[in-house]
Amino acid sequence: MQIARIIGTTVATMKDPRLQGAKLLLCQPTDITGRQNLGQPFAAVDVVDAGEGDLILVCHGSAARQTASTKDAPVDSVVMAVLDSLELDGQTVFRKE
């Protein structure tokens, strides 16, 4: 799993039939606090109705194909949770506004 922030959306009118109706989001990997960007942005299938600016948990690889919506679909990344807060060493480092 990876922490990331939603930075945008994509539109794909032509895609694999198993992805029809799927929302595709652009995700920016972040540090544990969600404040510092790390690495390159990537696209992920959204199964939890995340939105731009949300801090999320993303699953990659074969695990991304284990949700009810992505089962056996050609998916490498899936947004599987929208974070409400993050606690690190007893301190809250992120809280959704």
N, CA, C and O atoms as CSV, one atom per row, in Angstrom:
chain,resi,resn,atom,element,x,y,z
A,1,MET,N,N,0.838,-1.177,0.000
A,1,MET,CA,C,0.000,0.000,0.000
A,1,MET,C,C,0.881,1.237,0.000
A,1,MET,O,O,2.019,1.217,0.469
A,2,GLN,N,N,0.332,2.293,-0.530
A,2,GLN,CA,C,1.064,3.545,-0.649
A,2,GLN,C,C,0.123,4.700,-0.327
A,2,GLN,O,O,-1.064,4.656,-0.651
A,3,ILE,N,N,0.665,5.734,0.314
A,3,ILE,CA,C,-0.099,6.949,0.567
A,3,ILE,C,C,0.108,7.886,-0.613
A,3,ILE,O,O,1.230,8.067,-1.085
A,4,ALA,N,N,-0.982,8.480,-1.087
A,4,ALA,CA,C,-0.917,9.401,-2.227
A,4,ALA,C,C,-2.022,10.435,-2.087
A,4,ALA,O,O,-2.919,10.302,-1.255
A,5,ARG,N,N,-1.940,11.466,-2.918
A,5,ARG,CA,C,-2.975,12.500,-2.959
A,5,ARG,C,C,-3.552,12.538,-4.368
A,5,ARG,O,O,-2.814,12.431,-5.348
A,6,ILE,N,N,-4.872,12.691,-4.469
A,6,ILE,CA,C,-5.521,12.808,-5.775
A,6,ILE,C,C,-5.229,14.199,-6.327
A,6,ILE,O,O,-5.535,15.207,-5.689
A,7,ILE,N,N,-4.631,14.245,-7.522
A,7,ILE,CA,C,-4.278,15.527,-8.136
A,7,ILE,C,C,-5.072,15.809,-9.408
A,7,ILE,O,O,-4.951,16.890,-9.983
A,8,GLY,N,N,-5.872,14.861,-9.849
A,8,GLY,CA,C,-6.661,15.095,-11.052
A,8,GLY,C,C,-7.427,13.861,-11.487
A,8,GLY,O,O,-7.382,12.818,-10.835
A,9,THR,N,N,-8.122,13.997,-12.588
A,9,THR,CA,C,-8.913,12.900,-13.148
A,9,THR,C,C,-8.493,12.677,-14.598
A,9,THR,O,O,-7.834,13.519,-15.208
A,10,THR,N,N,-8.883,11.547,-15.123
A,10,THR,CA,C,-8.640,11.257,-16.530
A,10,THR,C,C,-9.959,10.853,-17.178
A,10,THR,O,O,-10.896,10.422,-16.506
A,11,VAL,N,N,-10.006,11.001,-18.476
A,11,VAL,CA,C,-11.157,10.546,-19.253
A,11,VAL,C,C,-10.630,9.638,-20.349
A,11,VAL,O,O,-9.739,10.024,-21.105
A,12,ALA,N,N,-11.171,8.448,-20.437
A,12,ALA,CA,C,-10.781,7.492,-21.463
A,12,ALA,C,C,-12.053,6.946,-22.104
A,12,ALA,O,O,-12.731,6.098,-21.524
A,13,THR,N,N,-12.371,7.426,-23.285
A,13,THR,CA,C,-13.591,6.974,-23.941
A,13,THR,C,C,-13.422,5.581,-24.544
A,13,THR,O,O,-14.401,4.860,-24.740
A,14,MET,N,N,-12.188,5.210,-24.833
A,14,MET,CA,C,-11.909,3.874,-25.355
A,14,MET,C,C,-11.037,3.149,-24.335
A,14,MET,O,O,-9.903,3.554,-24.076
A,15,LYS,N,N,-11.576,2.068,-23.754
A,15,LYS,CA,C,-10.814,1.295,-22.771
A,15,LYS,C,C,-11.316,-0.134,-22.751
A,15,LYS,O,O,-12.339,-0.451,-23.358
A,16,ASP,N,N,-10.607,-0.981,-22.063
A,16,ASP,CA,C,-10.989,-2.380,-21.937
A,16,ASP,C,C,-12.427,-2.455,-21.419
A,16,ASP,O,O,-12.786,-1.714,-20.503
A,17,PRO,N,N,-13.241,-3.320,-21.978
A,17,PRO,CA,C,-14.645,-3.430,-21.551
A,17,PRO,C,C,-14.810,-3.691,-20.050
A,17,PRO,O,O,-15.821,-3.304,-19.464
A,18,ARG,N,N,-13.830,-4.340,-19.428
A,18,ARG,CA,C,-13.923,-4.620,-17.987
A,18,ARG,C,C,-13.734,-3.366,-17.150
A,18,ARG,O,O,-13.931,-3.397,-15.935
A,19,LEU,N,N,-13.352,-2.253,-17.788
A,19,LEU,CA,C,-13.179,-0.989,-17.076
A,19,LEU,C,C,-14.279,0.020,-17.395
A,19,LEU,O,O,-14.198,1.178,-16.985
A,20,GLN,N,N,-15.301,-0.413,-18.122
A,20,GLN,CA,C,-16.417,0.482,-18.421
A,20,GLN,C,C,-17.044,0.962,-17.122
A,20,GLN,O,O,-17.338,0.163,-16.233
A,21,GLY,N,N,-17.246,2.268,-17.018
A,21,GLY,CA,C,-17.849,2.855,-15.832
A,21,GLY,C,C,-16.871,3.135,-14.705
A,21,GLY,O,O,-17.250,3.730,-13.696
A,22,ALA,N,N,-15.618,2.719,-14.856
A,22,ALA,CA,C,-14.626,2.945,-13.802
A,22,ALA,C,C,-14.107,4.380,-13.857
A,22,ALA,O,O,-13.841,4.914,-14.933
A,23,LYS,N,N,-13.969,4.992,-12.688
A,23,LYS,CA,C,-13.394,6.335,-12.597
A,23,LYS,C,C,-11.881,6.182,-12.457
A,23,LYS,O,O,-11.400,5.424,-11.615
A,24,LEU,N,N,-11.143,6.906,-13.286
A,24,LEU,CA,C,-9.687,6.858,-13.269
A,24,LEU,C,C,-9.150,8.169,-12.706
A,24,LEU,O,O,-9.483,9.245,-13.203
A,25,LEU,N,N,-8.323,8.078,-11.676
A,25,LEU,CA,C,-7.795,9.260,-11.002
A,25,LEU,C,C,-6.282,9.337,-11.148
A,25,LEU,O,O,-5.604,8.315,-11.252
A,26,LEU,N,N,-5.759,10.570,-11.154
A,26,LEU,CA,C,-4.314,10.784,-11.148
A,26,LEU,C,C,-3.871,10.932,-9.700
A,26,LEU,O,O,-4.424,11.741,-8.955
A,27,CYS,N,N,-2.881,10.157,-9.306
A,27,CYS,CA,C,-2.424,10.097,-7.927
A,27,CYS,C,C,-0.963,10.523,-7.840
A,27,CYS,O,O,-0.134,10.115,-8.653
A,28,GLN,N,N,-0.663,11.348,-6.843
A,28,GLN,CA,C,0.713,11.777,-6.571
A,28,GLN,C,C,1.173,11.123,-5.280
A,28,GLN,O,O,0.628,11.426,-4.218
A,29,PRO,N,N,2.174,10.222,-5.337
A,29,PRO,CA,C,2.685,9.635,-4.097
A,29,PRO,C,C,3.189,10.728,-3.153
A,29,PRO,O,O,3.756,11.728,-3.592
A,30,THR,N,N,2.976,10.522,-1.858
A,30,THR,CA,C,3.410,11.499,-0.852
A,30,THR,C,C,4.166,10.800,0.269
A,30,THR,O,O,4.205,9.573,0.347
A,31,ASP,N,N,4.765,11.615,1.135
A,31,ASP,CA,C,5.358,11.071,2.350
A,31,ASP,C,C,4.238,10.691,3.312
A,31,ASP,O,O,3.060,10.854,2.992
A,32,ILE,N,N,4.597,10.191,4.475
A,32,ILE,CA,C,3.620,9.697,5.451
A,32,ILE,C,C,2.666,10.779,5.933
A,32,ILE,O,O,1.554,10.473,6.363
A,33,THR,N,N,3.084,12.043,5.867
A,33,THR,CA,C,2.229,13.135,6.338
A,33,THR,C,C,1.309,13.663,5.247
A,33,THR,O,O,0.376,14.415,5.529
A,34,GLY,N,N,1.564,13.278,4.016
A,34,GLY,CA,C,0.775,13.784,2.902
A,34,GLY,C,C,1.200,15.162,2.444
A,34,GLY,O,O,0.558,15.741,1.567
A,35,ARG,N,N,2.275,15.709,3.018
A,35,ARG,CA,C,2.698,17.073,2.704
A,35,ARG,C,C,3.731,17.154,1.583
A,35,ARG,O,O,3.734,18.115,0.813
A,36,GLN,N,N,4.610,16.150,1.483
A,36,GLN,CA,C,5.683,16.204,0.495
A,36,GLN,C,C,5.450,15.184,-0.609
A,36,GLN,O,O,5.217,14.006,-0.341
A,37,ASN,N,N,5.514,15.652,-1.863
A,37,ASN,CA,C,5.357,14.763,-3.005
A,37,ASN,C,C,6.602,13.902,-3.183
A,37,ASN,O,O,7.729,14.360,-2.993
A,38,LEU,N,N,6.371,12.653,-3.548
A,38,LEU,CA,C,7.452,11.704,-3.800
A,38,LEU,C,C,7.178,10.989,-5.113
A,38,LEU,O,O,6.060,10.522,-5.329
A,39,GLY,N,N,8.149,10.893,-5.982
A,39,GLY,CA,C,7.993,10.101,-7.199
A,39,GLY,C,C,7.076,10.718,-8.229
A,39,GLY,O,O,6.650,11.867,-8.114
A,40,GLN,N,N,6.787,9.918,-9.242
A,40,GLN,CA,C,5.984,10.349,-10.381
A,40,GLN,C,C,4.502,10.035,-10.171
A,40,GLN,O,O,4.161,9.014,-9.575
A,41,PRO,N,N,3.620,10.916,-10.662
A,41,PRO,CA,C,2.176,10.631,-10.602
A,41,PRO,C,C,1.830,9.389,-11.421
A,41,PRO,O,O,2.565,9.012,-12.333
A,42,PHE,N,N,0.712,8.761,-11.088
A,42,PHE,CA,C,0.245,7.579,-11.800
A,42,PHE,C,C,-1.277,7.569,-11.790
A,42,PHE,O,O,-1.910,8.282,-11.012
A,43,ALA,N,N,-1.847,6.764,-12.651
A,43,ALA,CA,C,-3.309,6.619,-12.726
A,43,ALA,C,C,-3.734,5.407,-11.904
A,43,ALA,O,O,-3.016,4.411,-11.825
A,44,ALA,N,N,-4.914,5.510,-11.294
A,44,ALA,CA,C,-5.465,4.400,-10.521
A,44,ALA,C,C,-6.978,4.371,-10.677
A,44,ALA,O,O,-7.617,5.409,-10.851
A,45,VAL,N,N,-7.538,3.178,-10.614
A,45,VAL,CA,C,-8.986,3.003,-10.648
A,45,VAL,C,C,-9.527,3.324,-9.258
A,45,VAL,O,O,-8.989,2.858,-8.253
A,46,ASP,N,N,-10.586,4.118,-9.207
A,46,ASP,CA,C,-11.199,4.523,-7.938
A,46,ASP,C,C,-12.385,3.620,-7.623
A,46,ASP,O,O,-13.332,3.544,-8.406
A,47,VAL,N,N,-12.340,2.935,-6.478
A,47,VAL,CA,C,-13.473,2.095,-6.069
A,47,VAL,C,C,-14.145,2.615,-4.803
A,47,VAL,O,O,-15.050,1.973,-4.271
A,48,VAL,N,N,-13.696,3.798,-4.308
A,48,VAL,CA,C,-14.239,4.329,-3.057
A,48,VAL,C,C,-14.782,5.749,-3.188
A,48,VAL,O,O,-15.076,6.389,-2.179
A,49,ASP,N,N,-14.918,6.247,-4.402
A,49,ASP,CA,C,-15.446,7.585,-4.668
A,49,ASP,C,C,-14.583,8.691,-4.057
A,49,ASP,O,O,-15.091,9.611,-3.416
A,50,ALA,N,N,-13.277,8.583,-4.267
A,50,ALA,CA,C,-12.338,9.620,-3.822
A,50,ALA,C,C,-12.471,10.833,-4.743
A,50,ALA,O,O,-13.035,10.740,-5.834
A,51,GLY,N,N,-11.945,11.964,-4.290
A,51,GLY,CA,C,-12.015,13.181,-5.092
A,51,GLY,C,C,-10.707,13.952,-5.035
A,51,GLY,O,O,-9.822,13.655,-4.233
A,52,GLU,N,N,-10.608,14.934,-5.890
A,52,GLU,CA,C,-9.398,15.727,-5.983
A,52,GLU,C,C,-9.047,16.339,-4.628
A,52,GLU,O,O,-9.903,16.904,-3.948
A,53,GLY,N,N,-7.772,16.217,-4.250
A,53,GLY,CA,C,-7.281,16.729,-2.979
A,53,GLY,C,C,-7.289,15.713,-1.849
A,53,GLY,O,O,-6.621,15.919,-0.836
A,54,ASP,N,N,-8.037,14.612,-2.000
A,54,ASP,CA,C,-8.095,13.598,-0.940
A,54,ASP,C,C,-6.753,12.911,-0.766
A,54,ASP,O,O,-6.043,12.667,-1.741
A,55,LEU,N,N,-6.403,12.595,0.484
A,55,LEU,CA,C,-5.264,11.751,0.794
A,55,LEU,C,C,-5.800,10.330,0.845
A,55,LEU,O,O,-6.808,10.065,1.501
A,56,ILE,N,N,-5.131,9.420,0.158
A,56,ILE,CA,C,-5.686,8.086,-0.067
A,56,ILE,C,C,-4.662,6.994,0.199
A,56,ILE,O,O,-3.469,7.260,0.344
A,57,LEU,N,N,-5.153,5.761,0.258
A,57,LEU,CA,C,-4.309,4.577,0.222
A,57,LEU,C,C,-4.515,3.911,-1.125
A,57,LEU,O,O,-5.643,3.731,-1.584
A,58,VAL,N,N,-3.404,3.549,-1.748
A,58,VAL,CA,C,-3.439,2.913,-3.057
A,58,VAL,C,C,-2.789,1.544,-2.948
A,58,VAL,O,O,-1.795,1.371,-2.243
A,59,CYS,N,N,-3.349,0.591,-3.639
A,59,CYS,CA,C,-2.787,-0.754,-3.705
A,59,CYS,C,C,-2.308,-0.973,-5.144
A,59,CYS,O,O,-2.961,-0.542,-6.094
A,60,HIS,N,N,-1.167,-1.643,-5.296
A,60,HIS,CA,C,-0.572,-1.856,-6.625
A,60,HIS,C,C,-0.433,-3.345,-6.931
A,60,HIS,O,O,-0.507,-4.192,-6.041
A,61,GLY,N,N,-0.233,-3.634,-8.198
A,61,GLY,CA,C,0.052,-4.999,-8.635
A,61,GLY,C,C,-1.152,-5.911,-8.564
A,61,GLY,O,O,-2.294,-5.475,-8.708
A,62,SER,N,N,-0.877,-7.197,-8.336
A,62,SER,CA,C,-1.960,-8.184,-8.338
A,62,SER,C,C,-2.991,-7.909,-7.251
A,62,SER,O,O,-4.158,-8.270,-7.407
A,63,ALA,N,N,-2.585,-7.280,-6.159
A,63,ALA,CA,C,-3.537,-6.944,-5.089
A,63,ALA,C,C,-4.583,-5.943,-5.577
A,63,ALA,O,O,-5.694,-5.911,-5.048
A,64,ALA,N,N,-4.249,-5.133,-6.567
A,64,ALA,CA,C,-5.196,-4.148,-7.105
A,64,ALA,C,C,-6.359,-4.832,-7.823
A,64,ALA,O,O,-7.401,-4.214,-8.044
A,65,ARG,N,N,-6.188,-6.082,-8.182
A,65,ARG,CA,C,-7.246,-6.815,-8.889
A,65,ARG,C,C,-8.082,-7.672,-7.941
A,65,ARG,O,O,-8.759,-8.602,-8.379
A,66,GLN,N,N,-8.039,-7.367,-6.657
A,66,GLN,CA,C,-8.762,-8.177,-5.669
A,66,GLN,C,C,-10.029,-7.517,-5.148
A,66,GLN,O,O,-10.699,-8.096,-4.293
A,67,THR,N,N,-10.386,-6.323,-5.631
A,67,THR,CA,C,-11.640,-5.705,-5.186
A,67,THR,C,C,-12.784,-6.245,-6.031
A,67,THR,O,O,-12.560,-6.809,-7.101
A,68,ALA,N,N,-13.988,-6.075,-5.558
A,68,ALA,CA,C,-15.156,-6.541,-6.317
A,68,ALA,C,C,-15.245,-5.859,-7.676
A,68,ALA,O,O,-15.680,-6.474,-8.650
A,69,SER,N,N,-14.838,-4.598,-7.750
A,69,SER,CA,C,-14.934,-3.833,-8.998
A,69,SER,C,C,-13.802,-4.119,-9.977
A,69,SER,O,O,-13.960,-3.910,-11.180
A,70,THR,N,N,-12.662,-4.596,-9.479
A,70,THR,CA,C,-11.500,-4.773,-10.355
A,70,THR,C,C,-11.118,-6.237,-10.556
A,70,THR,O,O,-10.097,-6.527,-11.180
A,71,LYS,N,N,-11.912,-7.150,-10.044
A,71,LYS,CA,C,-11.605,-8.581,-10.149
A,71,LYS,C,C,-11.354,-8.971,-11.601
A,71,LYS,O,O,-12.216,-8.783,-12.459
A,72,ASP,N,N,-10.177,-9.512,-11.868
A,72,ASP,CA,C,-9.778,-9.998,-13.197
A,72,ASP,C,C,-9.740,-8.916,-14.273
A,72,ASP,O,O,-9.764,-9.229,-15.463
A,73,ALA,N,N,-9.681,-7.651,-13.867
A,73,ALA,CA,C,-9.576,-6.546,-14.829
A,73,ALA,C,C,-8.100,-6.165,-14.995
A,73,ALA,O,O,-7.292,-6.434,-14.107
A,74,PRO,N,N,-7.746,-5.545,-16.118
A,74,PRO,CA,C,-6.358,-5.152,-16.353
A,74,PRO,C,C,-5.994,-3.894,-15.562
A,74,PRO,O,O,-5.865,-2.808,-16.127
A,75,VAL,N,N,-5.833,-4.057,-14.260
A,75,VAL,CA,C,-5.614,-2.941,-13.343
A,75,VAL,C,C,-4.295,-3.151,-12.607
A,75,VAL,O,O,-3.997,-4.259,-12.160
A,76,ASP,N,N,-3.506,-2.084,-12.483
A,76,ASP,CA,C,-2.257,-2.159,-11.737
A,76,ASP,C,C,-2.301,-1.339,-10.454
A,76,ASP,O,O,-1.514,-1.587,-9.540
A,77,SER,N,N,-3.214,-0.359,-10.366
A,77,SER,CA,C,-3.338,0.481,-9.172
A,77,SER,C,C,-4.813,0.744,-8.898
A,77,SER,O,O,-5.597,0.996,-9.814
A,78,VAL,N,N,-5.175,0.680,-7.614
A,78,VAL,CA,C,-6.559,0.936,-7.222
A,78,VAL,C,C,-6.583,1.787,-5.954
A,78,VAL,O,O,-5.848,1.528,-5.001
A,79,VAL,N,N,-7.447,2.813,-5.964
A,79,VAL,CA,C,-7.671,3.620,-4.774
A,79,VAL,C,C,-8.623,2.827,-3.897
A,79,VAL,O,O,-9.766,2.578,-4.279
A,80,MET,N,N,-8.145,2.425,-2.706
A,80,MET,CA,C,-8.946,1.534,-1.867
A,80,MET,C,C,-9.398,2.159,-0.566
A,80,MET,O,O,-10.177,1.552,0.168
A,81,ALA,N,N,-8.918,3.387,-0.256
A,81,ALA,CA,C,-9.351,4.056,0.973
A,81,ALA,C,C,-9.083,5.552,0.875
A,81,ALA,O,O,-8.081,5.982,0.305
A,82,VAL,N,N,-10.000,6.337,1.443
A,82,VAL,CA,C,-9.790,7.778,1.629
A,82,VAL,C,C,-9.460,7.956,3.105
A,82,VAL,O,O,-10.222,7.535,3.974
A,83,LEU,N,N,-8.325,8.578,3.380
A,83,LEU,CA,C,-7.872,8.714,4.765
A,83,LEU,C,C,-8.560,9.883,5.462
A,83,LEU,O,O,-8.661,10.979,4.910
A,84,ASP,N,N,-9.026,9.634,6.672
A,84,ASP,CA,C,-9.601,10.684,7.515
A,84,ASP,C,C,-8.525,11.293,8.403
A,84,ASP,O,O,-8.537,12.494,8.670
A,85,SER,N,N,-7.600,10.462,8.858
A,85,SER,CA,C,-6.497,10.959,9.683
A,85,SER,C,C,-5.353,9.962,9.637
A,85,SER,O,O,-5.524,8.798,9.273
A,86,LEU,N,N,-4.176,10.457,10.020
A,86,LEU,CA,C,-2.973,9.630,10.137
A,86,LEU,C,C,-2.310,9.950,11.463
A,86,LEU,O,O,-2.118,11.117,11.806
A,87,GLU,N,N,-1.963,8.913,12.204
A,87,GLU,CA,C,-1.263,9.096,13.459
A,87,GLU,C,C,0.088,8.401,13.359
A,87,GLU,O,O,0.173,7.253,12.923
A,88,LEU,N,N,1.139,9.101,13.764
A,88,LEU,CA,C,2.498,8.577,13.700
A,88,LEU,C,C,3.184,8.837,15.028
A,88,LEU,O,O,3.291,9.985,15.459
A,89,ASP,N,N,3.646,7.790,15.676
A,89,ASP,CA,C,4.310,7.914,16.984
A,89,ASP,C,C,3.458,8.689,17.987
A,89,ASP,O,O,3.975,9.514,18.740
A,90,GLY,N,N,2.153,8.423,17.993
A,90,GLY,CA,C,1.265,9.044,18.959
A,90,GLY,C,C,0.822,10.457,18.615
A,90,GLY,O,O,0.053,11.067,19.357
A,91,GLN,N,N,1.308,10.987,17.482
A,91,GLN,CA,C,0.904,12.338,17.073
A,91,GLN,C,C,0.126,12.282,15.771
A,91,GLN,O,O,0.488,11.545,14.854
A,92,THR,N,N,-0.939,13.059,15.694
A,92,THR,CA,C,-1.707,13.142,14.463
A,92,THR,C,C,-0.949,14.026,13.479
A,92,THR,O,O,-0.721,15.208,13.737
A,93,VAL,N,N,-0.558,13.427,12.332
A,93,VAL,CA,C,0.197,14.163,11.328
A,93,VAL,C,C,-0.690,14.608,10.162
A,93,VAL,O,O,-0.284,15.432,9.343
A,94,PHE,N,N,-1.908,14.050,10.097
A,94,PHE,CA,C,-2.876,14.457,9.071
A,94,PHE,C,C,-4.269,14.258,9.617
A,94,PHE,O,O,-4.567,13.240,10.241
A,95,ARG,N,N,-5.123,15.244,9.377
A,95,ARG,CA,C,-6.554,15.126,9.692
A,95,ARG,C,C,-7.309,15.805,8.566
A,95,ARG,O,O,-7.047,16.958,8.227
A,96,LYS,N,N,-8.258,15.066,7.988
A,96,LYS,CA,C,-9.054,15.594,6.896
A,96,LYS,C,C,-9.865,16.794,7.380
A,96,LYS,O,O,-10.467,16.753,8.453
A,97,GLU,N,N,-9.876,17.840,6.600
A,97,GLU,CA,C,-10.592,19.071,6.973
A,97,GLU,C,C,-12.066,18.965,6.686
A,97,GLU,O,O,-12.813,19.910,6.939
